[in-house]
Amino acid sequence: MEAGDFLGAKAGGGVFRLAQSAPMSFQFLSRGQGLLARAFPSALFSLLFASAAGEDRVLAADPKFQTRMTETLRECFVERAPGYIRDIEAYVQPWGAMLSEVVAEIHVWHGKQDNWSPVGMADYLASKIPGCSQIEILEGLSHYSCLYQSVERICRQLSLLLADRPV
């Protein structure tokens, strides 16, 4: 987050800013999201996807995606809230200096219309991680649509990578 004004360009940037500057308030907000996920899960889905961009708008209108994502939100904010809070609080910490220490081979897939994680973040990661072998910016895709379109390729590449490793 310290590498640029990513929070200003990111949908939900206020939530991340809150986690960064007022962790107790962020925890309170997260617990409120948990109550919403438990009582009115479709309302939480609608709030989170109100700013959907690119192909994420198509996904957000898909009843199967809505069901799957509503279940995920409930799990995240109700059943696993402490883990969610821990992960977001870690995410907003200044860890950019550690990127040069990453030794794994990295391939970045990113949606060009991703407004939850701006393309500049992907570019920054690719430029700072020595093992980043490739970055793919996928036209028309956003946050979840990029994952949906790329998951088979990611799994295929992971299978090939693991097949080359001794057991």
N, C-alpha and C positions, 0 to 999 in steps of 0.2 A: 504494500500500500504506500510505502514511503517513496516509491520510484516515480510517482506522478500524481496528477489529480484524478485518480481513478474513482474515488468516492463520488465526486461531482458528476461523473459521467455514467454512473451505474444505477440502474433501477434498484431501489432498496438501499441506496447509499446512506440514507439517514439511519437505518438500523445498524449498519457497520460503523458509522461515525459514533453512534451511541455506545456500541460495544467498546470502541476505542477510548472514548472520553469519559464515559460514565457506566462502568461495568455493572454496578448494582441496578441501575435503571434498565440496562439491557436485559439483565436476568428477570426483572419484573415484567418487562415487555414480553419476553419469551414465555413466561408462565401465562401471561394473558393470551398469547397465541395458542398455548396449550388448551386453555379453556375454550377458546373459539373452535379449535380443531375437534374437541370432544363434543361440544354442543351444536355447533353449526359448521361442519367441515366444508360444505360447499361454499359458504360465505368466505372462509379463509382462502379457499382455492380462488374464488373470484377476485379477492383483494390482491393476492399475489400475482395473478395472471392478467390483471387489468392493464398492465403496461407491456404485455407480451409483444414481441417484435418478430419480424420475418416469419419463418415457417412455424414458430412457436404459437402464433395466433391460430393456425390450422390445427395444431395439436391440442390447444386449449379448448377448441370446439368439438373435439372427438370424445364421445362418451366413454370409450374404453380408457383413453388417457386420463380423463377426469376421474374415473373410478380408481385407477391405479395411483394417480397422484394424490388423491384425497386420502387413500390408505397410507401412502408414504408420509404425508403431512401429519396425519394422526400419530403414526409411529414416531416420527421425528419430534413433534412438539409435546406428545403425551407420554409415550412409553420410554423414549430415550432423550428426554429434555436435558438432563445433565451433560450428556455427550454432545448434543447440539451446542449448548452454551459453551462448553470447553473448546469445541472446534472453532466456533466463530471468534471467541476471545483469542485463540492462538492465531487465527487467520489475520487478525488486524494488528498483530504485533510486528515490530520492525525485524524481519528476518531476511531481508534482501541480501545482506552481506554473506549469508550462509550459502547462497545459490552456487557460488564458485566451488563449493565443497561437494556438490552432488556428483557422484561418480557413476550413477546409472545412465544407461542410454535412454534418452527421452525423445519422444515424438509428440508434438503438440497438434491437436485438432481443435479448431476454433471456428465458430460461426461468425461470419462478417457482420451480421446484424445483431450480434449478441449484445443486449443492453444490460445484462446482469453482470457480465464480466467483459469490459470493453476490449476490443482487439489490441489496444496498446498494452494491455497486461500480458497477452500471449506473446507479443513481439518482445516485450521486456524479458520475460522468462526465457524465451528462445535465445536471446542475445547474452544472457548472463549464466546460463547453465552450460558448462563445457561439453557435456554429453548429449546436448540437444542435436540430434542428427537431422531433424526435419520439422518444419512447421507448415501446416496446411490450413489456410484460411478458406472456409467453404462459403461460397456466395449464396445469399438468400437464407442461410440458416442462422439460428439464434442459439440459445443456451441448450435447451432440451432437444430441439430438432437436430442439432449437430451431433449430440450423443446418439440419438436414435439412428441417424444415417450412418454413423461411423462405428457403431458397436461391433458389427460383424467383422469389419476390417481390423479393428483393435484386437478382437479375440483371435482372429486368424494370425495376425502378427505375433501375438503373445504365444500362441501354440507353436509357431515356428521357432520362436526364441527359446522356449522351454524344451523343444525337441532337440535343440543343439547343445543343451546343457547336460553334463554327466549327472547321473542320479546318485 
